[in-house]
Amino acid sequence: MNALPTLDVTPRQARAPMRPSVVARDDIRVLTSVEVGGELHHLGEHRDFRRHPALAGFLPEHGRLSLAWVRLRDGERLDVHDHPTKSAVLVCKGSARLVGDCEQTLAEGDTVCVPPGARHGFETLPGEEFHGLSVQFEGAGLYEDEQGPRVRFTEAASAAYADLERHNAERLRRYGQHRLFAPFDDGRVGRDPALRRRFLSALYVWSVYFQRMLLARQAVCADERLRELYAGHLREEFGHDVLLRERHGVDTGVYDPVLEAAGHWFLMQMHGADEAAKIVIVHLVVESSCDVFGRRTRVAFPHSGAPDESYFDLHAAVDEDHSRIGRDHLKSLSPAQFPELIKVCDRAWDQLELAHERIAAHLLGPA
């Protein structure tokens, strides 16, 4: 006779309970940008719950719900975009501006309901951060597949950024025609030690201000991510004024009140401008000019040793990369911010050309 199956009659209270578990937001891997149509778009911080194994195992696959923590810091923007599935965004902390088909200031506790195909984006208000929860109700999350995101970005922000790049490229082209480069192109500086000494003495003044500019920016930057980005740049540039003085025999710098004033302008922008303007000044303008400057002037200072032993060879080698720093931050901005950044770009080029005009004056005499 077969035995009957044993029934579990243990009272529910006596069974080992299932314990709640906690997953910290910072333990979910962060995604900060995504490539769509060959173009990189800034997301702020996006933390899809399914990027954490415990949460991925907890969320049901049937009646599939997708959730992600999202965050924008002060001055950041998620460009206007649309997607094929409905979505909701809950404002958990801070505030933001909803942009696109509907424009409205959001506050803590607000819920944004986004139908399929609706154009929308978010930008932070001055001095504010935005923390939210993004929810999709059908299928995969918008950025769950990082190589195939379910979004389509509109063109406005990309076009505004492209306008800034084009404007800067035109100023860089004009800078390449500066009279400072003529005596290098025709070989006069390479043949005349006295010209080289005069040039180096004036250049040393500008080199010291460049170092002070980077140190000031590093000291006052409140954004942790940008501070880390700037720190890498500072490490690669630190001490180049000393390299110029020691490797190229600079005894002393000249005193020129106009050159000093132009140098001070760059230094003071690091204390008063916002981070976007600083990126335009330091990287779009100064580092782009340094790339041209290094390539055009190094011919007068031939060096057979390692590139990092020559001020001119070093700048010719690394400044093109330095000019690309901060581009992702600029791409995250609202289109409305770019007209002012183009003005900043012009002012920085004007001051830079003024500084180099004074260096040319010490080299060649007044124009």
N, C-alpha and C positions, 0 to 999 in steps of 0.2 A: 504494500500500500504506500503510495507516494505521500511524502510529508507535505503538508500545506506550507506555503510561503510564510515567512515570519513578517508580521506587520510591525512597523516602527510606531510604538505607542508612547514614546518619550514625549512628555509635555513640551510644547513649543518653547516655554520659558527656560527649559533645561538645555536646549540645543546651543552649540557655540554660535554666538551672534556674528553676522557679517558686519565688519567694521567700516565706517565711513573712511574715505581716504581724501587727501588734499593734494592738489597739484598747483603749485605757485605759478603765477603768470609768467615770471621770468624763466621758469623751467621749460616753457614751450619755445621751441626754436623760432627765431625772428626772421622775417623776410622784409627787407627794406626797399627793394626795387624789383622790377619785372620787365622783361623785354617783350614788347608787342610790336609786330610788324617791323622788326629790325631796329626799333628805337627803345631806349631805356627810359622807364618811367619810375619816378620816386613814389613810394608808398607810405613814407613815414615808418611806423612799425606795424607789422601785420603778423599775428600769431594764431595760425589756424589750429584749433583744438586737436585735429587729427595728426598734427606733427608730433604729438606726445603719445607714446605707446599706451599709457594707462587710459588716457582719454579716448584714444582711437578704439580701444577695446570696450570701453564703457558705452559709447554712443551706438545706437542701433543702426544697422544697415538697411532695414526695411522702414519705409516711411522716413527716409534719410534726412537728417537735420545736420547742417554744417554751421559751425560757430568759430569766430576768430576774434581775439582781442585786437583792437586797432588803436593807434596813437599818432598824433601829430604834435610836434613841438612848436614853439613860438616861431612864426614866419614860414612854417612848412605848409605845403599844399598837396592834396591829391587831385590831379588834373581831372577835368570833366571827362566822363566816360559813360558807357552803357554796357549792359549785359543781358543775356537772353532769359534770365530767370529772375523772379521777384526776390527782393531782399529787404531786410530791415536793419537799421542802424540805431542802436540805443546809446544815448549820451550818458555816460556813467560819471564823468568828472570833467570840469572845465567847460569851455565853450568853443564853438566853431561857427563858421559861416557856411551854410549850404549854398552852392552855386550851381549853375546849369539851367535847366528848364524852370526850376523854382529857386528863388533866392530868399533866404531867411536866416536870421541869427538864431542859433540853437543854444539851449541852456540845459543844465543837468536835469535828467529825467525825461527829456524829449525823445520821441521815437520817430524816425524818418522811415516812411514806407515807400519803397521804390518799386514801381511796376516794371515788368520786362521792357527793355528798350528806352526807358526814361534816362535822359542825359542829366548827370549829377556829378558833383565833386565837393570837396571840403577844403577850407583854408582856415587857419587859426587866426584869431583876433590878436591885436598887439598886446604883448605881455601875457598871453593865455596859452595853455596847453589843452589838448583834447584827448580824452580817453574814452573809448567806446567799445561796444560789442556789435560785431557784424554777423548777421544771421541769414542763411539761405535755407529755403524750405524744400528744394527739389534738386536732387542730384549732388554732384561734387561742389565743394566750396569754390569761390571765385579764383583763388590762387592755390588751391590744394595741389593741382598739377602745376608746378612752378615753370615747367617748360611749355605748357599749353594753357595759360590763364584764360578764363572765360570772360574776358572783358575786351572792349574796343575803345581806344582813346580818341578824343577829338583833336583838332589841329591847333586850336588857339594858343595854348601854352607853348607848344613846340615852335610855332611861327614866331612868337614873341622872343623866345630864346634865340632862334635863328637870326632875327634882326640884330640882336646884340652881337652875335658872333660876326655877322657881316660887317657891322659898323667897326668893330675892333680890328678886323682884318684889313679894312681900308686905312685905318690909322696906322697899323703896323706897316703897311705898304708905303705910306707916306714917310714914316720914320726911317725906312730903309734908304731914303734919298737925302737924309740929313747930311749937312756939310762936314760933320765930324768924320765921316768915313772916307772922304775923298783922298786925304793924304795917306791913308792905309791902302786904298785901292791902287794908287799910283806908285807906292813903294817909298814915299818920302820918309815916313816914320821909321820904316825898317832900316833905312840907310843912315839916319841921323840920330845919334845917341842923345843929343840935347833935346830934340823933339820928344823922344821917348820919356826922358826924365820929366819934362813939363806935363806931358799927358798923364803919367803915372801919379804925379803929385796931386793933380786935380781929381783924377779918378778915385784916389784913396779917400777923399772927403765923401764922395758919393757912396763908396763901399761901406764906410762906417755907418752912414745913415741907413743903408739897407739892412745892416745887422741890427741896428736899434729898432727899426720898423718891425722886423720879425720877432724880436724879443718882446716888444710892447704888445703885439697881437697875441702872443702866447700867454702873456701875463694876465690879460683882461678877458680872455675868451671864456664865457660861461657855459657854452654848449660842449658837453663831454665828447661827443663824436667828432665835432670839428676840431676841438682841442687836440685830440689824438691824431687827427689828420695833419693838423698844422705842426705837431711835434715831429713827425717824420720829416717834413720839409725842413724844419729848423735844424734837426740833426745833420742833414746833408749840407746845409749852408753855413753852419756855425764855424766861425773862425776864418772865413774867407778874406776878411779885411787883414788879418794877421798874415795869411798866406800871401796876399798881394804885397804887403810891406816887406816880408822876410825873403820871399823867393825872387822878387823883382827889384829889390834894392831901393825901396821908397824911404827917403830920409825923413821927410815931413810933408804934411799936406799944405795946400795953399789956403789962404783966407780969402773967400769971395762971398760978400753978403748975399748976392742973388742965389748962388749955389747953396748957401746955408739955408736961405728962406725956402727954397724948393725942397730941400731935404727935410726941413721941419714940417712942411705941408704933409708929406707922406707919413711922417712919424705921428702927427696929431690925428690923422684919419683913423689910426689904430685905436685911439682913445674915444673917438666920437661917432664913428660910422657904424652901421649895422654889419652883420657878418656877410651878407650878400655883397654890399659895397666893398668890403675889405677883400673879398675874393676877386672882384673885378679889378681893384687897384693892384693887388699883389700879383695875381696870376695872369689875368687876361692882359694887363698892361705891362707891369714891370718884368715879370718872368718872360713874357713873349718878346719884349725888347731885349732882354739879356741873351736870349738865344741868337738873335740877329747880331747883337753887339759882339758876342764871343766869336762867332764865325767870321765877322768882318775885321776884327782887330787882331786876332791871334797870329796873322801872317807876319806881324812886326815883332813877334816874340816867339821865335822858333824854340822848341824844347824837345830834347831827345829822350828824356826820362819818362816816368809813368805820368799819365794824364792828370792824376790827382796831385802832382807836384807843381803844376802850372795853373795859375789863376785863369788864364784864357782858355787853355785846353779843357779844363774842368767845366767851365761854364758852357763852352760849345757842346760838351757831351751830355750835360744833364738838364739844361734849362728848358729844352723842348718838353720833357716829361713834367717838369715843374709847372709849366704853363697850363697843364691839363687839370691840375688839382682844383677841387671844389666845383667841377662842372655839374655833378649830380645834384648838389645843393641848389645851384642856379636853376636847374631844370624843374625843381620842385616848387618854384615860386609861381605866384599868380601873374597872369599876363599884365595886370595893372601895375605891377612893380617895375616892369622893364623900361618904360620911358625915362624914369628917374635914374635907373642904372646906366642907361646910355649917356645921360648927362654926366654921371660920375665918371664913366669911361673917358669922355672928352676932357674933363677937368684933369684927370690923372695923366692923360697923354700930353696935355698942355704943360703941366708941371714937369713931366719927364723930359720933354723936348727943351724946356727952359734950362733944366739942369745940364743937359748934354750940350746945349748952346754955350753955356759958361765953360764947360770942359773944352769945347772947340776953341773958344776965345783964348784960353790959356795956352792951347797948343799952337794956334795959328794967328792969334791977334783978332781984334774986332772985325765983325763981318762988314 
